[in-house]
Amino acid sequence: MCLAIPARIVELDGDRAVVEAMGNRWRAKTTLLPEAGIGKLVLVHAGFAISLVDEQEAKETWRLLAEISEFNETPNRLSG
């Protein structure tokens, strides 16, 4: 399964960016998204920014990821 994460661009040098999401930072390339800029929210997959994302969509995704993380930390994981 592949997963793309919304992240905010916090540094940009040419097509090399540093992005941040949920307290984590990592490098991503903006080669596929020339309209990306500092402060923009982008969807990052396999190290590449692949699309712009609006603030509400990013927040909802971050909320769901946090919920998954909290579920994984419970002692009796049983879904359904």
SVG drawing of the C-alpha trace seen along z (x, -y; Angstrom):
<svg xmlns="http://www.w3.org/2000/svg" viewBox="-17 -31 35 38">
<polyline fill="none" stroke="black" stroke-width="0.4" points="0.0,0.0 1.2,-3.5 0.6,-6.5 0.9,-10.2 1.2,-12.7 0.2,-16.3 3.1,-18.6 3.9,-22.3 7.0,-23.5 9.2,-25.2 12.4,-25.6 12.9,-25.7 16.0,-25.8 15.3,-25.3 13.3,-22.1 14.7,-20.8 12.3,-21.4 12.1,-20.6 8.6,-19.8 6.9,-19.5 3.9,-17.6 2.9,-16.5 6.2,-17.6 8.4,-15.8 10.5,-17.3 11.9,-15.6 13.2,-16.4 11.0,-16.3 11.5,-17.3 9.1,-19.8 10.1,-19.0 6.6,-17.8 5.0,-20.8 6.6,-24.1 3.9,-26.2 4.9,-25.0 6.4,-27.6 7.3,-28.2 4.2,-27.9 2.2,-25.9 0.7,-22.6 1.6,-19.8 0.9,-16.1 4.2,-14.2 4.6,-10.7 7.9,-8.8 9.8,-11.9 8.0,-14.1 5.4,-16.8 2.7,-15.6 -0.2,-18.1 -1.2,-21.2 -3.5,-20.5 -5.9,-22.9 -5.6,-23.5 -8.8,-21.7 -7.9,-18.5 -4.4,-18.5 -5.8,-18.9 -8.3,-16.1 -5.6,-13.8 -3.3,-14.7 -6.2,-14.0 -6.9,-10.6 -3.2,-9.7 -3.0,-10.7 -6.1,-8.6 -4.4,-5.6 -1.3,-6.2 -3.4,-6.4 -5.1,-3.1 -1.7,-1.4 -0.7,-2.5 -3.7,-0.9 -3.0,2.4 -6.0,4.3 -6.1,3.5 -9.2,4.9 -11.2,3.2 -14.7,3.7"/>
</svg>
